[in-house]
């Protein structure tokens, strides 16, 4: 394990309040949620467990802000100016955001150090879409005799529920479009990572977001369920597991409430037989094991041609074995701990199933001694499509490598999953790779790399979710369309 970097663990952080109606308000709920540093397994912070009265207070504040406040009545351009100030305030808190995020979930500072800049970039991108909401959208009747003015109104009060793997940016990709469209929001972070988002709320207040437009409560799954079902909520946005997403979708269906769900993934990287392994190696860790494997879209299933199989296994195993693991506050660390105790046990269980089912451990896969939730990053070879590790989302530092005989078989294996979130095709011939990518049944596919584009829609198919985030399409998840029909002007 790599050596220790700067010590950011000196001060505990025990919060007693929620952010409601523009101010920090003491929690009605007496329960507490402990925050554990996954690198040391020590409790270093805590937040209140919201009572139903706290949830209701936050929702009522959001409803007042939407029904009576200035935010929905400002022009999109005016709201965009606030978002630009918001972006500046987020960047001013970059060091605090990175340190808190790393201490909450063990993401290495090499990852969290860019969280503020990425969040600011998202805010600035959506601010640039104000003209889309301001444009005059008039559409003639196909057979004449009239025209329709299409309005994009804010949907209302939005419940934003975030996961623990990227606790900042997976809030901001919901918050930015919701705010630009003129909505009010109530945010609930995941229970293991409830503190870093407080920096974002403070940045919003400093930027001049009016009271009640952004509210924050902390709690558990029951808190999230109360938010989803609250009578004042008009829209739900959730990122997390498919299991929880199904329950949220069922509740929203019952209530006829619009919902955006970004759920699990089991994406495949198809290495074609002409793959340039040096080019592949340069992007492998980011594309296939980002954030210690705790990233929804990464391609954790490597599909390798039989003709080059052992060469590819050896190259990947060497890359992983040579990547530093240890203290996430060390800038050299690539692999930190698994984010929390329950996920640590889940990853161990998956690795035990792989061993029992006959996978070959090319490197890693064993718990590391000492404090914290560390597992040596694993490369599993000779994996077959029926193995549990080939079918279930592991969400830890594990990749599998499966052989294929021809391109048709590779595409079949890639698509033989209930998920459909990401994917990559690696080839020296980009046109050939593009043709294969078009046949991968997934919401996003990369050619020789993978990255999210703020300007392009990102969403999953099948068990990977409903709706999209990013792009104009992501903005329109937060509007309600109205068509006003009239006779043509003379």
N, C-alpha and C positions, 0 to 999 in steps of 0.2 A: 504494500500500500504506500502511496506517495506521502511525502512529509507534510506537516501542518503549515498552512499559510497564516495570514493575519487573523487574529482571534477576534471574532465578532460575537462571541458567546458570553460576554461579561454580564450583560444586563438582562434580567427577566422582563417579561411584558405581560402584565395581567390587566386586561381591560374589563370594565364593569358596565359598559354602555353600548347602545346601538345608535346609529345616526338616523334621526327621524326629524323631518321638517326643518332641515337646515342646521341642526345642532346635535351634539352628543347628549343622549337622554339615558338616565339610569334604567337598567333593565328591571321589568316587573318580575320576570322569572328568576328564581333563586338558584337554579341549577347552573353548573359550570361545565365547560368543555376544555379539557387539557390539551395543550399543544406540545408535541413531543419532537425533539430534534432527532431525526432518524440516523444521523451519524454517531450519536452518543447514546440513544435510547433514553435520554433524560427529559423530564418535563421542564420546559423553560418559559411557558406562557399559558394563558387561559383566557377564555372569553365567556360571556354569559350565554346560557341556553335560553333562547327566547320563549316566553310564555305566549299563549294565544293572544293575550292583551297586547303584547309587543308587536306581533304580526299585524293585528288589527290597527294599531296606532300608525304603523308604517304605511299600510294600505290607505288609510284615511288621509294621511298627509299627502300621499301621491295623488289621490283622487281630488283633493282640494286644489293642489297645484295644477292639475290638468283642467278641472272645471272652472276655476276662478282665477288662476294665476296668469302671469304674462307669457310664460314659455310657449304654449301652443299658439299664441296670438302674435308672436314675433314672426318676422319673415324668415324663410330658410337661410337667407344671407346673413341676417342678424344672429341667428343661432350658430351659423358657421363661424362667425367671429369669436363667439364664446368657445367653441370647440378648438379653435386655433390657440387661444389663451390656455385652455385646458391642456393641450399638448405640451406647451412650454412648461406648465407647472408640473406635469408628469416627469419631463426630462430633468427638471430641477431636483427631483427626488430620486434620481437614478440609483445612487449608492444605497439609500435606505431600502428602496424596493428590492434591489438585488440581495442585500444581506438578509432581509426578512424572509424573502422567498426561499433562499437557500437553507435558512435555518428551519423553515416550516417543512419542506419536502425533500431536502437533500439534493436538489438540482445543483450541479456544479456552477460556480460563479462564471465559468466560461460560457454557460448557457444563460443564467439569470442576469449577467451583466448587460445583456442586450434587451432585456424585457422592457425597460422604460422607453428606449428608442423605438422599439417595435410598436409599443402601445401608442406612442406619440405619432408614429407614421400612420397608424390606423385612423386616429382622430383626424389627422390632416387630410387623409384620403377622403374620408366621408364628408369633411367640410367642403372639399372640392366638388361634391355632388349637389350642392345647394341649387345650382342652375337647373338641374334635372327636376327638382320639385317646384321651381318657379316658372318654368316654361309654360307657355300657352299651348295646351294640348286639345286641339279641336279636330274632330273626325266627322267627315261627311257620312250620311246614310248611303249605303252602297247603291241604292236605286234613286237617290235624290229626295228632295222634299224636306230635308231637315239636316241638322248637325248635332253633335253631342260634344259638350265640354267635359273632359275627364279631369276630375279632381283627385288629388292624393292627400287625404286627411290623415292626421295621426290616429293610431288605433286606440290610444287611451293609456291605461295603467298596465305596465309590462312587468311580469315577474321574471327575473333573470337568475338562473341557478347554475352555478359553475362547479367544475371538478377541481381535483387537487394537483393535477400534473402541471398545468400552466395557469396558476390562479390569477394572474394579472391579465394576460392577453386573451384568455377565453372568457373573461368578463368584458373586456374592452371591445371585442368584435361584436358583441351584442349591444353594449352601451352606446357606442358611437352612432350607429344607424338609428337606434331608438331615439336618441337625443336630437339628432339632426331632423328627424321626421316630426318632432314636437311632442313626444310622449313623456310621461313621468314613469319612473322605475323604482322597483324595490329589488335589491340585490341580496342573494344569500350565497356566500362562498361555501365550499366544502368544509366539513367540520375539521379535517386535519390541517387546513390552511386558511384560517380566518383572519389573520393579522395583516398580511401584506396588502390586502385590498383596502385597508383603512388609509393607506397613503394615497390611493386613487381617489377616495372620497374627499380627502382633504384638498387634493389638487382641484377637484371639481368645484369645491366651495371657494377656493382662492381665485379660480378663474371667473367667478361670478355666475355660476349656475344657480338659479333662484331656489329658495328654500322649498323643500318638498318635491323637487323634480328628481333628485337622487337620494334614495334612502338605503340604509344597510342594516340588516339584522343577521345575527349569527345563531346557528342552531344545528339540528341533526336532520335525519330523513323525515321525521314527523313534522318538523318545521317547514321543510320544502313541500310536503303534502298539503299542509295548511295553506301555504301560499298559492299552490296550484288551484285549490278549490275555493279560495276566498271569493266572495261574491263581487268584490270591487275590481277584480283582475279582468283585463280584456285580452291579454296575450301572454303566452308563456314561451320562454326560450331556455333550453336545457342542453348542457353538454355533460355526458357521463356514460354510464354503462347501458347496454341494450336492455338489460333486465329492468332497470329503473325507468328507462325511456318508455318501455311498453306500458308501465303503470301510469306514467304521466299522460301518454297518448290516450289511454283508456279513459282517464278522468276528463281530459279535454274533449274527447269525443262525446262523452256523456253531457258535458256542459256546453257543447258547440262553441268551444273556445279555440281560436287559432294557436298553433304551437309549432315551434321550430326545434328539431331534435338533431343533435350531432352526437352520434353514438359510437359503438365499438368498430374495430377493424381487424382484418387478418390479411393484409395486403401482400401481394407477391411481387418480387423483383425477378423478371425473366431475363436471364443472361443468354443472349443468342450465341451461336457457335463462333461468331467472329468478334466477340467482345474483347475490347482492349482492357486488360486487367489492371494496367497502371491507372487508366482513367477511372475505372470502377473503384479502385482502392482509394482514390482521392476523395470520393464522395460517399463511400460506403457507411462510415460511422454516422454521418449526418442523415443519410437517407434510410438507413436500416436499423440503427440502434440509438437514435437521438434521445437525449435525456434519460440515459440508462435504460432504454427500451420502453420508456413510459410516455409514448407519443402515439396518438390514435391512428395516424395515417401511415406510419413508417412501414416499409416492406420487410417484415420479419420472416417471410417465407422466401428463401432463395431457390430459384429453379435453375438448375445448371445442366447443360448438355452432357450426356454420358461420355462423349468423346473427350471432354476436358474436365470431367467431374473431380478427380483427385487433385488436379492442379488448382481448381477453384476452392476446394475444401481447405487445402494447405494454405492458400493465400489468405482466405478469410480468417482462419484460425490464427495465423501469424499476426494479422492486423489486430485482432481482438486481444490476443495475449500480450502484445507489446503496448497496449494503450493503458496509461496510468489509471489506477483506481485508488481511491482513498478519500482524504479530507475534502469535502466539496468546496471549502473555502480556499483551497490551493488552486491557483489559476491553471496549473498544469494538469489537474485531474480531468479525465474524460468520463470515467464511470464513478458515480457517487453511490450512496446506499439506495436500496429500495425505499420508497417514500414513507411507508408506515408498517407497523407490525402485521396487520392483517394481510396486506399485499405481499409482504415477505413470506408469510406462510403459504399463500396461494402460489407464488412462484416456486417455492420448494416442492410443493405438491405436484405441480406440473413437471418439474424435473425428475421427480421420483417416478412418475408415470412413464416418462420417456425412457428411463433406465429399464423399467420393467417390461416395456414393449419392444426393446431391442435397439434403440437409437445408439449411435456411436458418439461419445463425447470427445470431439476433436480438441476442445480446450474448455476449461472452467466447469461451472455447474455445481460448485460446492460452496457451502456457507464458509465465511471467513471468520477466524477467531477474533475475540475482542468485542468491545461494545458496538452497538449500532446494527443496522439491518443490511449487512453487506453480503452479497453473493457474487462469487467470481463469474464474470460474464461468460456465457456458455455458447458454444457453437456445436449444434447437433447435426451430425451427418447420418446418412443412410435412413433418413426419415421417410416413411411411407404415408400416402394420403389418409389412411384410416387412423393413424396415431392421434392421440388427444392433442399433442403439441402442434400437430399440423392443422387442427381444426378449431381450437379454442384460442381466444385472445389471451395471451399470457401477461402482457403489460409488465415486463421486467427485462433484464439484460440477457435475452435469449434470442438467437436466430436458428432457424432450421434450414437444412439444405437438402433438397429433393432432386433426384435425377429425372431427366426426360429424354426421350429418343428423337422426337422431331417437334417442329413448331406447333403442330396441331395438338400434340399431347401437352405441351407447355401451356397453351391457351386453355385447354380443358382443365388442367390442374389449377391454374390461376383462378378460373371462374367457378371451381367446385368448392364454393363456400357460401354461407348465408350472408356474408358481409359484402360490401362494395364501396369502400371509402377511398383508398389510394392505390398505388401501383407504379412500377417503373419498368421500362424496357431498355436494356443495355445492348448496344450494337455499334460497330464502327460505321454502319450504313444507317444514317438517320431516317432516310425514306423508308427503308425496310422496317425499322423500329416503329415508325409512325403507323405503318399499316398494321403491325401487331397491336399497338396501343389502342387503335380504334376498335379492336375486337375484345379488349379486356372490359368486362362488365363492371365498371367502377365509376364513381363520380369524378375522380381526378386521376390522371396517369401522367407520369413524367417520362421524358426521353433523355436518358443518361444522367438524370439528376431528378430531385423532387424538391419543390418549395411552394409555399402558399403565395399566391399573387393577390394583393389587396384589391385589385381591379377585376378579378375573375371570380365567378361563383365557386364556392367550396361546399360540398355536401355529399352525403352518402346515399347509396341505393340499398334497397332491401333492409337487412337488419342494421345497417349503418346509419339510418336516420330518415328524417323528413325535412324538406325545405333546404335552404342554403344560407350560408353566410358569405360575406365579402361581395364586392361588386355592386352595381346598381340593383342586381337581383337580390342581394342581401339587404339593401336599403328598403326594397319594396316588401320585405317581410314585416315591416313595421308601419305600413300605411293601410288605410281602408279606402278602397276606390269608390268614387261616386260619379255617375254619369248624369249630366244635366242636359236634357234634350230640348232643342229649340228650333224654330224655323230659321232658315238662313237669313243673315242680315242683308238688307236691300240697300 
